[in-house]
């Protein structure tokens, strides 16, 4: 692991969801690069190795953009909504 690189686990509870993707500035907002894994309790998880920095992200849940409900740091985006902010 490189100095300044950290393992970060993204989690979202969405027991009814069929697909959840992690999208953000770290993957060029790809809508399919980072599928999340569903666990038995309805929690979706994805671990990423990220360099220190500031990232914006959102979840794509069954085709709908969703803010991380447990993260409260957000910033406006160009679409008139908000993105979550992760500071490492």
N, C-alpha and C positions, 0 to 999 in steps of 0.2 A: 504494500500500500504506500503510495507516494505521500510525502509530507504535505500536509494541507488538504489531503483527501479524506473525506469522512463517509462512513456508512450511515445512511439515513433511511428509516423505514416509514413509508407513507401508509396510513391506515384510514379506512372509511367504512362505517357501518351502513350497509345497504342490502339487507337480507332478501329483498324482493328482486333485486337487479339481476339481469342475465349477463351483462357485460359491463366492466368498468375499466377504463383506460386512464393512466396518469399522463397528463399533457402539461408541458411547460417550457420555459425558456431553456432548460437543460437538454431538451430533445427536439428543439425547433418547433414546438407545438404540434408534433406528430400525433395524429389521432389513432395510430395503431402500433407505434414503436414499443410502448410499455403497457401491455395488458397486465392487469392486477389479478392476483390469485384469490379465489373465494375460499374461505375457511368455514367450518361447520357451524360456527356461531353467527354467520352472516357478515363477518368482517372481511373486507377485501384488503390485501396487503401487497406492497411492492417495495423492495429494497433497492436503493440506488447508491452508487459510489459517486460522491460529488465533491468537487474542489471547494475550498472556502470561498464564500461569495454570497451574493443576493440573487435569488431566483424567484420567478413568478410561476404559478402553476394553478391548475384546476383539474377536476375529474370530469371525464366524459362517461356518464352513466346512462346506458341504453340510448345513446345518441343525444343526450341532454347535458349541457354544460352545468356543473354543480360546484359551488364553493365548498371547501372543506369545512364542515360545520363546527369542528372543534378548534380550528385555527382562526384567530381574530385579527391577524395582521393582513390587511388588504390594500390594494392600490387600484385606482381607476384604470380601465383599459380603453383601447381605441373603439370598442364596440358599444360604449356607453354602459357597460357593466363593470364588475370588479374581478380582479384576480387575487388569489392568495399570495402572500409573500413569505418566503423562507430565507432566513439569514443564518448562514453557517460560518 
